[in-house]
Amino acid sequence: MAKKKTTISIEERLQQALVPKEEQPYEVPGNWVWSYTDNMVNIFRGVSYNKNEAHTVPKISDCLILRGGNITEGDLVLDTDDNVYVDSSIVNSEQYIRKYDVIIVSSTGSTKVIGRAGISKATYDKVAFGAFLTLVRPRNWINKRYLDLFFLSDLYRNRIQKLASGVNINNIRIGYILESPIPLPPLPEQQRIVSHIENLFPKLDEAKEKLQEVIDGFETRKAAILHKAFTGELTKKWREEHGVGMDSWEDSLLKDVCDVNPKKVDTKNLSDQLSVSFIPMAAVSDVNGCITEPLVKTLGEVKKGFTNFCEGDVILAKITPCMENGKSAVVGKLVNDIGFGSTEFYVLRTSVKLYNNYLYHIVRSSSFRDLAKGEMTGAVGQQRVPKSFIENFTIKLPRLDEQQEIVRIVDSLLYKEQKAKEAAKSVLEQIDLMKKSILARAFRGELGTNDPNEPSSIELLRQAIANNQNI
């Protein structure tokens, strides 16, 4: 005899949909309840395809497949350098992206982006998602935008990152998403929260764009300052005050005003136990052109097989990618006045006609590095700037006192630009923290928008169950 089916009542199903008090992450307003995302979303896995089915040049019948690189914080990027397309015949209807869908990076090699969610702001014609992504589609009985915001919050992300596991790759199981506790306000409050955030976030995003322009324009502004420096524009007023004309500037080959890789210091009469400075390539910053954390070694360890330099020398990386990245510096104080370092440095020792800091700004400029890059020789990954390029490089050489004035002005301007860049980065980080804070307050009911007199959201859940809306 067949077993009689057990019917679960609406109230029993309602209790299953609620998070037990002891498992609730924190207290929410009295007319809110804690539920699970399982009750509010449908989840789909992405399109599986083999390498032969994917291509980078789309055909008329093709569908764009979004992958991890297409997902940013809160957004989808449809146009990348490595878009992948497959024939639409292998895509089912549920894998096409609709408005308010949430695309989650479900597996990645980086814990930083694990669980990252991109929100679809439109319904796309032929855009689907790949097998390593997960699509979360909000159900109709909840405010979809409210649910979108939940997947951008630290309440969700922190939990997912903690649960994600794997030896070489972090994975998000579907259960991690479905079992996520979510605070559920009454429907009108969901809308008020969405309206409040959608009013604030665009203003913050606009500020972010302007700050990012300051950061992105740093190298352009730096190049403009150096161009003015080496064409005499920065010191035009100085020359007028000192009765000096541009005819005092001379074209000089570097080899005529500095020694390239001068002879090593004579260490025959020095003890091998003598402490000396050692500067590996990693100790030269490609950000600010300073020597950071030099090492101290014994003379015996480094006197053979390494590059020797003295205080005041300009050192310049000759190998890719260090040269292109701007690894060059003026050598400062050395232990016992002796320094050694990587064999991948050129050492430039200036004559009395050339100020070392003036030369430093020349070789660290983007224009010099671009020219040097074009002259590199050798195997891929081991290309180097030829010594002949350095020796025969032509520089505009003003009088020594004008070189010193140029360096003074350049250092002052670049310092201000660097400070502006750092300040922009700091404020950018603060804006990101503000957005996280706003979201955190939203899901705690702390935005000041909640109406305690509204019916409890438990009625929303009960109605969804009664209407059998996939819950």
Residue pairs with C-beta under 8 A, 6 or more apart in sequence:
8 16
10 462
10 465
10 466
13 465
13 471
14 458
14 461
14 462
14 465
17 35
17 36
17 39
17 461
17 465
17 471
18 33
18 34
18 35
18 458
18 461
19 34
19 35
19 36
19 181
23 181
24 34
24 181
25 34
25 155
25 181
26 444
28 34
28 183
28 185
28 444
28 445
29 185
29 445
29 450
29 452
30 452
30 456
31 185
31 186
31 450
31 452
31 454
31 455
31 456
31 457
32 183
32 184
32 185
32 186
32 189
32 445
32 450
32 456
32 457
33 183
33 184
33 456
33 457
33 458
33 461
34 181
34 182
34 183
34 184
35 181
35 182
35 184
35 461
36 178
36 179
36 180
36 181
36 182
37 136
37 147
37 150
37 177
37 178
37 179
37 180
37 182
38 178
38 179
39 461
39 464
39 471
40 138
40 139
40 141
40 142
40 147
40 182
40 184
40 471
41 102
41 136
41 137
41 138
41 139
41 147
41 177
41 178
42 136
42 137
42 139
42 470
43 134
43 135
43 136
43 137
43 174
43 177
43 178
44 94
44 95
44 134
44 135
44 137
45 131
45 134
45 135
45 174
46 65
46 95
46 128
46 129
46 130
46 131
46 132
46 133
46 134
46 135
47 63
47 65
47 86
47 90
47 91
47 95
47 128
47 129
47 130
47 131
48 131
49 65
49 86
49 90
49 130
49 131
53 86
53 87
53 90
54 65
54 84
54 85
54 86
55 62
55 84
55 85
55 86
56 82
56 83
56 84
56 85
57 85
58 64
58 83
58 85
59 85
59 87
61 87
61 88
61 89
62 85
62 86
62 87
62 88
62 126
63 85
63 86
63 87
63 88
63 91
63 96
63 126
63 127
63 128
64 78
64 83
64 84
64 85
64 126
64 127
64 128
65 84
65 85
65 86
65 128
65 129
65 130
66 76
66 78
66 97
66 103
66 127
66 128
66 129
66 130
66 133
67 84
67 129
67 130
67 132
67 133
68 105
68 108
68 113
68 132
68 133
69 77
69 80
69 82
70 76
70 77
70 78
70 80
70 103
70 118
71 77
71 103
71 104
71 105
71 113
71 116
71 117
71 118
71 133
72 116
72 118
73 116
73 117
73 118
73 152
74 117
74 118
74 119
74 152
75 118
75 119
75 121
76 97
76 103
76 118
76 119
76 120
76 121
77 118
78 124
78 127
84 130
88 126
91 128
94 135
94 137
95 128
95 129
95 135
96 124
96 126
96 127
96 128
97 103
97 120
97 123
97 124
97 127
97 128
97 129
97 135
98 120
98 123
98 124
98 137
99 120
99 121
99 122
99 123
99 144
100 119
100 120
100 137
100 138
100 144
100 145
100 147
100 148
101 119
101 120
101 135
101 136
101 137
102 117
102 118
102 119
102 120
102 135
102 136
102 137
102 138
102 147
102 148
102 151
103 117
103 118
103 119
103 120
103 129
103 133
103 134
103 135
103 136
104 115
104 116
104 117
104 133
104 134
104 135
104 136
104 151
104 172
104 177
105 113
105 114
105 115
105 116
105 117
105 132
105 133
106 115
106 132
106 133
106 134
106 171
106 172
107 114
107 132
107 166
107 169
107 170
107 171
107 172
108 114
108 116
108 132
108 169
108 170
109 168
109 169
109 170
110 170
111 161
111 164
111 170
114 160
114 161
114 164
114 170
114 172
115 156
115 157
115 160
115 161
115 164
115 172
116 157
117 136
117 151
117 152
117 156
119 148
119 151
119 152
129 135
134 172
134 174
134 177
136 147
136 151
136 177
138 144
138 147
138 148
139 464
139 469
139 470
139 471
140 469
141 460
141 463
141 464
141 467
141 469
141 471
142 184
142 187
142 190
142 460
143 187
143 190
143 191
143 194
145 194
145 198
146 190
146 191
146 193
146 194
147 182
149 193
149 194
149 197
149 439
149 442
150 156
150 182
150 443
152 439
153 436
153 439
153 440
153 442
153 443
154 436
154 439
154 440
155 182
155 439
155 440
155 443
156 180
156 182
159 176
159 180
160 172
160 176
160 177
160 180
163 172
163 173
163 176
164 170
164 171
164 172
164 176
165 171
182 443
183 443
183 444
183 445
184 457
184 460
184 461
185 193
185 445
185 450
185 457
186 451
186 454
186 455
186 456
186 457
186 460
187 457
187 460
188 451
188 454
189 445
189 449
189 450
189 451
189 454
189 457
192 447
192 449
192 450
193 442
193 447
193 449
196 442
196 447
196 449
197 438
197 439
197 442
200 438
201 435
201 438
204 431
204 434
204 435
207 427
207 431
208 428
208 431
211 424
211 425
211 427
211 428
211 431
212 424
212 428
214 420
214 421
214 424
215 421
215 424
215 425
215 428
218 417
218 418
218 420
218 421
219 366
221 417
222 366
222 414
222 417
223 365
223 366
223 367
225 234
225 410
225 413
225 414
225 417
226 361
226 365
226 366
226 367
226 410
227 367
228 234
229 235
229 361
229 406
229 409
229 410
230 362
230 365
230 395
230 396
230 406
231 396
232 239
232 246
232 249
232 396
232 398
234 406
234 409
234 410
235 398
235 402
235 405
235 406
235 409
238 244
238 402
238 405
239 245
239 246
239 248
239 402
242 401
242 402
244 399
244 402
248 398
248 399
248 402
249 396
249 397
249 398
250 396
250 397
251 394
251 395
251 396
251 397
252 353
252 394
252 395
252 397
253 391
253 392
253 393
253 394
254 260
254 348
254 359
254 390
254 391
254 392
254 393
254 394
254 395
255 390
255 391
255 392
257 350
257 351
257 353
257 354
257 395
257 397
258 314
258 348
258 349
258 350
258 351
258 354
258 359
259 348
259 349
259 351
260 346
260 347
260 348
260 387
260 390
260 391
261 307
261 346
261 347
261 387
262 347
262 349
264 303
264 308
265 308
265 310
265 338
267 299
267 303
267 338
270 299
271 299
272 298
272 299
272 300
272 303
273 298
273 299
273 300
274 298
274 299
274 336
274 338
275 296
275 297
275 298
275 299
275 335
275 336
276 296
276 297
276 298
276 299
276 302
276 334
276 335
276 336
276 338
276 339
276 340
277 294
277 295
277 296
277 334
277 335
277 338
277 339
277 340
278 294
278 295
278 296
278 297
278 301
278 302
278 306
278 339
278 340
278 341
279 291
279 294
279 295
279 315
279 331
279 339
279 340
279 341
279 342
279 345
280 295
280 341
280 342
281 317
281 322
281 327
281 341
281 342
281 344
281 345
283 291
283 292
283 293
283 294
283 295
283 341
284 290
284 291
284 292
284 315
284 317
284 322
284 327
284 328
284 329
285 291
285 292
285 327
285 329
286 322
286 325
286 326
286 327
288 418
289 326
289 328
289 329
289 360
289 364
290 329
291 329
291 331
291 332
294 339
296 335
297 340
299 338
302 340
303 340
305 343
306 340
306 341
306 342
306 343
307 315
307 340
307 341
307 342
307 343
307 345
307 347
308 338
308 339
308 340
308 347
309 315
309 331
309 339
309 340
309 341
309 345
309 347
309 349
310 331
310 334
310 337
310 338
310 339
310 349
311 331
311 332
311 333
311 334
311 337
311 339
312 330
312 331
312 349
312 350
312 356
313 330
313 331
313 339
313 347
313 348
313 349
313 356
314 328
314 329
314 330
314 331
314 347
314 348
314 349
314 350
314 356
314 359
314 360
314 363
315 328
315 329
315 331
315 341
315 345
315 346
315 347
315 348
316 323
316 327
316 328
316 345
316 346
316 348
316 363
316 390
317 323
317 325
317 327
317 328
317 342
317 344
317 345
317 346
318 344
318 345
318 346
318 384
318 385
319 344
319 382
319 383
319 384
320 373
320 376
320 381
320 382
320 383
320 384
322 344
323 369
323 372
323 373
323 376
323 384
323 385
324 369
324 373
326 364
326 369
328 360
328 363
328 364
329 360
330 356
330 357
330 360
331 339
344 384
346 385
346 387
346 390
348 359
348 363
348 390
350 356
350 359
352 400
353 397
353 400
354 397
354 400
354 403
355 400
355 403
355 404
355 407
357 404
357 407
357 411
358 403
358 404
358 406
358 407
359 395
361 406
361 407
361 410
362 368
362 395
363 369
368 393
371 389
371 393
372 385
372 389
373 385
375 385
375 386
375 389
376 383
376 384
376 385
376 386
377 383
377 384
377 386
378 384
397 403
398 406
438 447
441 447
461 471
464 471
465 471
